[in-house]
């Protein structure tokens, strides 16, 4: 991880979502919303199929193949009920078959969509789709103050990189 990751500010995130809705850019809105609310990577989003979604019961999860590592063992990633509802509506509205990908866009296409979303919303900065993951991690750190919770949310075994977000969150709350 870079010494100073480019964390998209929550205000810029909310502005992007609002403008994308207003401008009727649903694909860009879905990309920005899901990455910002789940902390998953573009490569993971690309792989998700409706059969990977488990939204029954109180625990909402997505089964993911890690971008790095095993391509045979899926991991379970918890998401909020609101985010599960957004994904369910997306799958239903787009009539996505169980074996099809819910967001069949390449990483490059997703990056271009994100840049277009930034431009339309007037958000400036050296941000990429990974900036949404950094924002998600920071929000977990702000909510919990716990490096283990951040590591679990990001599905990382590397506690020092997760603790970075806790340190950043403390600095933000002290300022």
ROPA-536286 format. One record per residue: x, y, z of N, C-alpha, C, O in turn; residue in three letters. Coordinates in steps of 0.1 Angstrom, whole numbers, padded with zeros to 4 digits, always signed. Each point is the difference from the previous one (the first is absolute). Example, Ala and Ser with C-alpha at 12.3 -4.5 7.8 and 13.67 -1.06 7.14 Angstrom:
% ROPA-536286
+0132-0057+0078-0009+0012+0000+0009+0012+0000+0010+0000+0007ALA;-0014+0011-0014+0009+0011+0000-0008+0011+0008+0005+0011+0001SER;
END
This chain:
% ROPA-536286
+0008-0012+0000-0008+0012+0000+0009+0012+0000+0010+0001+0006UNK;-0014+0009-0013+0007+0013-0001+0000+0006+0014-0009-0002+0008UNK;+0019+0010-0005+0002+0007+0013-0012+0009+0003-0004+0002+0011UNK;-0002+0004-0021-0011+0009+0001-0010-0003-0011+0000+0007-0010UNK;-0009-0016+0013-0010-0003-0011-0009+0011-0002-0003+0009+0008UNK;-0002-0008-0021-0009+0011-0003-0014-0004+0004-0007-0007-0007UNK;+0003+0012+0018-0014-0003+0006-0010+0010-0006+0002+0012+0002UNK;-0012-0016-0008-0010+0008-0005-0008+0005+0012-0005-0007+0008UNK;+0003+0020-0007-0007+0006+0011-0015-0004-0001-0006-0001-0011UNK;+0000-0001+0022-0014-0005+0000-0009+0011-0006-0010-0004-0007UNK;+0013+0017+0009-0008+0010-0007+0000-0001-0015-0010+0002-0007UNK;+0022-0005+0002+0002-0001-0015-0008-0013-0005-0006+0001-0010UNK;+0007-0011+0018-0008-0012-0003-0015+0002-0001-0006-0004-0010UNK;+0001+0011+0020-0014+0003+0000-0004+0009-0012-0010-0001-0006UNK;+0019+0011+0003-0003+0009-0011+0000-0008-0013-0009+0002-0008UNK;+0018-0011+0006+0001-0008-0012-0013-0008-0001-0006+0000-0011UNK;+0001-0007+0022-0012-0008-0001-0012+0009-0004-0008-0004-0008UNK;+0007+0016+0014-0011+0009-0002+0000+0005-0015-0011-0001-0006UNK;+0022+0005+0001+0001+0005-0013-0002-0011-0010-0007+0002-0011UNK;+0012-0014+0013-0002-0011-0009-0015-0004-0001-0005-0004-0011UNK;-0002+0005+0022-0015-0003+0000-0006+0011-0008-0009-0003-0009UNK;+0012+0016+0011-0006+0011-0006+0003-0001-0016-0009+0003-0008UNK;+0021-0007+0005+0003+0000-0015-0004-0014-0006+0003-0002-0012UNK;-0009-0006+0019-0005-0013-0005+0011-0008-0006+0000-0004-0011UNK;+0010+0001+0020+0012-0008-0004+0000-0013+0009+0008+0000+0009UNK;-0018-0009-0011-0001-0011+0010+0012-0010+0001+0003-0005+0010UNK;+0004+0003-0021+0011-0009+0000+0011+0006+0009+0006-0007+0008UNK;-0003+0020-0010+0010+0006+0008-0004+0001+0014+0008-0002+0009UNK;-0021+0005-0006-0005+0001+0013+0002-0014+0007+0004+0000+0012UNK;-0008-0010-0018+0001-0014+0006+0014-0003+0003+0003-0005+0011UNK;+0006+0008-0020+0015-0003+0002+0005+0008+0013+0005-0006+0009UNK;-0008+0019-0009+0005+0008+0011-0007-0004+0013+0007-0001+0011UNK;-0020-0002-0011-0007-0003+0012+0005-0013+0006+0004-0001+0011UNK;-0003-0010-0020+0003-0013+0005+0015+0000+0005+0002-0006+0011UNK;+0007+0011-0018+0014+0000+0005+0001+0008+0012+0008-0004+0009UNK;-0015+0015-0007+0001+0009+0012-0006-0006+0012+0004+0002+0011UNK;-0015-0010-0013-0007-0006+0011+0005-0014+0004-0003-0005+0011UNK;+0011-0001-0019+0005-0014+0003+0015-0001+0002+0004-0009+0007UNK;+0003+0018-0013+0015-0001+0000+0006-0011-0009+0012-0003+0001UNK;-0021-0003-0009+0006-0010-0009+0007+0007-0012-0001+0012-0002UNK;+0009-0020-0004+0008+0005-0012-0008-0002-0013-0009-0008-0001UNK;+0013+0016-0009-0006-0001-0013+0000-0014-0005-0009-0005-0006UNK;+0021-0001+0007+0001-0014-0005-0009-0010+0007-0004-0010-0006UNK;+0001+0013+0019-0010-0009+0007-0014+0003-0004-0008-0009-0002UNK;+0005+0022+0000-0013+0004-0005-0003-0007-0014-0011-0005-0002UNK;+0021+0005-0006-0001-0006-0014-0004-0014+0001-0007-0005-0009UNK;+0012-0002+0019-0003-0015+0001-0013-0004+0006-0004-0011-0002UNK;-0003+0020+0008-0012-0003+0008-0011-0004-0010-0003+0007-0010UNK;-0004-0018+0014-0012-0005-0007-0011-0001+0010+0002+0000+0012UNK;-0015+0001-0017-0011-0001+0010+0001-0012+0009-0004+0000+0011UNK;+0010-0011-0016+0001-0012+0009+0010+0002+0011+0000-0008+0009UNK;+0008+0019-0009+0010+0003+0010-0007+0009+0011+0007+0002+0010UNK;-0019+0002-0012-0007+0009+0010-0008-0009+0010-0008-0009-0004UNK;+0009+0012+0016-0007-0007+0011-0007+0011+0008+0006+0005+0010UNK;-0018-0002-0013-0007+0011+0007-0012-0004+0008-0007+0008+0006UNK;+0006-0021-0004-0011-0005+0008+0005+0000+0015+0012-0002+0003UNK;-0021+0005+0006+0003+0000+0014+0007+0014+0004+0001+0009-0008UNK;+0003-0009+0020+0005+0013+0006+0014+0004-0006+0003+0011-0001UNK;+0005-0021-0003+0013+0002-0004+0001+0000-0016-0004-0010-0006UNK;+0008+0022+0001+0000+0001-0015+0015-0001-0004+0009+0006+0005UNK;-0007-0016-0014+0014-0002-0004+0002-0002-0016-0010-0003-0007UNK;+0022+0006+0003+0004-0003-0014+0011-0010+0001+0010+0002+0008UNK;-0010-0012-0016+0011-0010-0001+0009+0005-0011-0004+0002-0011UNK;+0017+0000+0015+0010+0006-0010+0012-0009-0001+0004-0007+0009UNK;+0001+0007-0021+0013-0006-0002+0010+0012+0002-0002+0010-0006UNK;+0012-0012+0015+0009+0011+0002+0007+0003-0014+0003-0009-0007UNK;+0000+0022+0005+0007+0004-0012+0014-0006+0000+0005-0005-0011UNK;+0001+0004+0022+0013-0006+0001-0002-0013+0009-0008+0000+0009UNK;+0014-0011-0013-0001-0012+0008-0009-0010-0007+0000-0001-0013UNK;-0007-0007+0021-0007-0012-0005-0011+0004-0010-0008+0009+0003UNK;+0007-0017-0014-0011+0002-0009-0010-0011+0002-0010-0001-0008UNK;+0012-0008+0018-0009-0011+0002-0008+0002+0013-0010-0007+0002UNK;+0016+0015+0007-0007+0002+0014-0006+0014+0001+0008+0010-0001UNK;-0021-0010+0002-0006+0013+0002+0000+0004+0014+0000-0008+0009UNK;-0001+0021-0006-0001+0006+0013-0013+0007+0001-0005+0005-0010UNK;+0000-0004+0022-0013+0006+0002+0003+0015+0005+0008+0002+0009UNK;-0015+0007-0015+0002+0014+0004-0014+0006+0004-0009+0000-0008UNK;+0008+0005+0020-0012+0005+0005-0003+0014-0005+0009+0008-0002UNK;-0022-0005-0001-0003+0013-0005-0013+0004+0008-0006-0008+0006UNK;+0003+0021-0007-0012+0005+0007-0013-0004-0008+0000-0003-0011UNK;-0011+0003+0018-0013-0003-0006-0003+0010-0011-0006-0004-0010UNK;+0009+0017+0012-0003+0010-0010+0008-0003-0013-0005+0001-0011UNK;+0018-0004+0013+0008-0003-0012-0005-0013-0007+0000-0001-0012UNK;-0004-0009+0020-0006-0012-0005-0012+0003-0009-0002-0005-0010UNK;-0007+0014+0015-0012+0004-0007+0004+0007-0013-0007-0002-0010UNK;+0017+0011+0010+0004+0006-0013+0005-0010-0010-0004+0000-0011UNK;+0012-0010+0016+0005-0010-0009-0012-0009-0005+0000-0003-0012UNK;-0009+0000+0020-0012-0008-0004-0008+0007-0011-0004-0006-0010UNK;+0002+0019+0012-0007+0008-0009+0007+0000-0014-0006-0001-0010UNK;+0019+0003+0011+0009+0000-0012-0002-0013-0008-0002+0000-0012UNK;+0003-0011+0019-0001-0013-0007-0014-0002-0006-0001-0005-0011UNK;-0009+0009+0019-0014-0001-0005-0002+0009-0012-0006-0004-0010UNK;+0009+0017+0011-0002+0010-0010+0007-0003-0013-0005+0002-0011UNK;+0017-0008+0012+0008-0004-0012-0002-0014-0004+0006-0005-0010UNK;-0016-0002+0016-0003-0014-0003+0012-0009-0002+0002-0006-0010UNK;+0007+0007+0020+0012-0008-0001-0002-0014+0004-0006-0003+0011UNK;+0009-0006-0020-0001-0014+0003+0009-0005+0010+0011+0006+0002UNK;-0014-0017+0005+0008-0005+0012+0015-0002-0004+0009+0002+0009UNK;-0006-0006-0021+0014-0003-0004+0007+0012-0006+0012-0001-0002UNK;-0019+0012+0000+0006+0012-0006+0007+0009+0011-0004-0001+0012UNK;+0013+0009-0016+0006+0009+0009-0009+0012+0002-0007+0004-0009UNK;+0007+0001+0022-0009+0011+0003+0005+0014-0006-0007+0009-0002UNK;+0020-0009+0000+0007+0013-0005+0011-0004-0009+0012+0001+0004UNK;-0015-0005-0016+0010-0005-0009+0008+0011-0007-0001+0002-0012UNK;+0009+0005+0020+0008+0011-0006+0015-0004+0004+0002-0004+0012UNK;+0007+0007-0020+0014-0003+0003+0005+0011+0010-0007+0010+0002UNK;+0019-0013+0003+0005+0010+0010+0003+0013-0007-0003+0011+0005UNK;+0008-0011-0017+0002+0013-0008-0013+0007-0002-0001+0012+0001UNK;-0009-0019-0005-0013+0006-0003-0006+0006+0013-0005+0011+0000UNK;+0007-0018+0011-0005+0005+0013+0008+0012+0004-0006+0010+0005UNK;+0019-0010-0007+0008+0012+0003-0005+0012-0008-0001+0011+0005UNK;-0001-0013-0018-0005+0011-0009-0014+0005+0005-0003+0012-0001UNK;-0006-0021+0005-0013+0003+0005+0002+0009+0013-0007+0010+0002UNK;+0016-0014+0007+0003+0007+0012+0005+0014-0003-0005+0010+0006UNK;+0014-0009-0016+0005+0014-0004-0011+0008-0005+0000+0012+0003UNK;-0008-0018-0011-0012+0008-0006-0009+0004+0011-0005+0012+0000UNK;+0003-0020+0010-0009+0004+0011+0006+0011+0008-0007+0010+0004UNK;+0021-0010-0002+0006+0011+0007-0001+0013-0008-0003+0010+0006UNK;+0005-0011-0019-0001+0012-0009-0014+0006+0001-0002+0012+0001UNK;-0008-0020-0003-0014+0004+0000-0004+0007+0014-0007+0010+0000UNK;+0013-0016+0011-0004+0005+0013+0010+0012+0004-0003+0006+0010UNK;+0013-0003-0018+0009+0010+0003+0009-0003+0012+0005+0009+0007UNK;-0002-0022-0005+0009-0004+0010+0014+0000-0006+0003-0007-0010UNK;+0006+0014+0016+0014+0000-0005+0009-0007+0010-0002-0001+0012UNK;+0013-0005-0018+0009-0007+0009+0006-0012-0008-0005-0004-0010UNK;+0015-0002+0016+0007-0012-0006-0007-0013+0004+0007-0009+0004UNK;-0020+0009-0005-0007-0012+0005-0002-0011-0010-0001+0003-0012UNK;+0000-0015+0017-0003-0011-0009-0011-0008+0007-0005+0004+0011UNK;+0000-0015-0017-0010-0008+0007+0006-0005+0013-0008-0003+0010UNK;+0021+0001-0008+0005-0005+0012-0002+0011+0011+0000-0004+0012UNK;-0001+0016-0015-0003+0011+0010-0013-0003+0007-0001+0004+0012UNK;-0008-0011-0019-0013-0003+0007+0003-0011+0011-0007+0001+0010UNK;+0016-0010-0013+0003-0010+0010+0007+0007+0012-0003-0004+0012UNK;+0012+0013-0014+0006+0008+0011-0010+0007+0008+0001+0001+0012UNK;-0011+0005-0019-0011+0007+0007-0008-0009+0009-0003+0003+0011UNK;+0000-0015-0017-0007-0010+0008+0008-0004+0012-0006-0001+0011UNK;+0019-0002-0012+0008-0004+0011+0001+0011+0011-0001-0003+0012UNK;+0002+0016-0017+0000+0011+0010-0013+0001+0007+0000+0003+0012UNK;-0011-0005-0019-0013+0000+0007-0002-0011+0010-0006+0003+0011UNK;+0011-0015-0014+0000-0010+0010+0009+0004+0012-0004-0003+0011UNK;+0015+0008-0013+0009+0005+0010-0006+0011+0009+0001-0001+0012UNK;-0008+0010-0019-0007+0011+0008-0011-0006+0008-0002+0005+0011UNK;-0005-0015-0016-0011-0006+0007+0004-0009+0012-0007+0000+0010UNK;+0018-0007-0012+0004-0010+0010+0013+0004+0008+0001-0004+0012UNK;+0008+0011-0018+0013+0003+0006+0008-0013+0002+0009+0000+0008UNK;-0012-0010-0015+0006-0014+0002+0007-0005-0013-0007-0002-0010UNK;+0020+0001+0011+0008-0005-0012-0005-0014-0004+0000-0003-0012UNK;-0004-0006+0021-0004-0013-0004-0013+0001-0008-0002-0008-0009UNK;-0007+0017+0013-0013+0002-0008+0003+0005-0014-0006-0005-0009UNK;+0016+0013+0008+0004+0005-0014+0006-0011-0008-0004-0002-0011UNK;+0013-0006+0017+0006-0011-0007-0011-0010-0004+0001-0005-0011UNK;-0010+0002+0019-0011-0009-0003-0009+0005-0011-0003-0007-0010UNK;+0000+0020+0011-0009+0007-0011+0007+0000-0013-0006-0002-0011UNK;+0019+0003+0011+0008+0000-0013+0005-0014-0004+0006-0002-0011UNK;-0009-0007+0020+0005-0014-0003+0015-0001-0001+0005-0006-0009UNK;+0002+0013+0018+0014+0000+0000+0006-0008+0012-0006+0000+0011UNK;+0017-0006-0013+0007-0006+0011+0011+0009+0006+0005-0002+0011UNK;-0003+0013-0018+0011+0010+0003-0006+0010+0010-0006+0010-0005UNK;+0008-0012+0018-0005+0010+0010+0006+0014-0001-0007+0009+0002UNK;+0021-0008-0004+0005+0014-0001-0007+0009-0010-0002+0011+0002UNK;-0001-0017-0014-0006+0009-0010-0015+0003+0004-0004+0011-0002UNK;-0002-0019+0010-0014+0003+0005+0002+0010+0011-0009+0009+0001UNK;+0019-0010+0007+0002+0010+0011+0002+0014-0005-0002+0010+0007UNK;+0008-0009-0019+0002+0013-0006-0013+0008+0000+0000+0012+0003UNK;-0011-0019-0007-0013+0007-0001-0005+0005+0014-0006+0010+0002UNK;+0009-0018+0009-0004+0003+0013+0008+0013+0004-0005+0009+0006UNK;+0018-0009-0009+0008+0012+0003-0005+0012-0007-0001+0011+0006UNK;-0002-0013-0019-0005+0012-0008-0014+0004+0006-0002+0012+0001UNK;-0006-0021+0003-0013+0004+0006+0002+0007+0013-0007+0010+0003UNK;+0017-0014+0005+0002+0007+0013+0005+0015-0003-0004+0009+0007UNK;+0013-0008-0017+0005+0014-0003-0012+0008-0005+0000+0012+0003UNK;-0009-0018-0011-0011+0008-0005-0010+0005+0012-0005+0011+0000UNK;+0003-0020+0009-0009+0003+0011+0006+0010+0010-0007+0007+0007UNK;+0021-0007-0006+0007+0010+0009+0001+0014-0006+0001+0009+0007UNK;-0002-0009-0020+0001+0013-0007-0012+0009+0002+0000+0011-0005UNK;
END
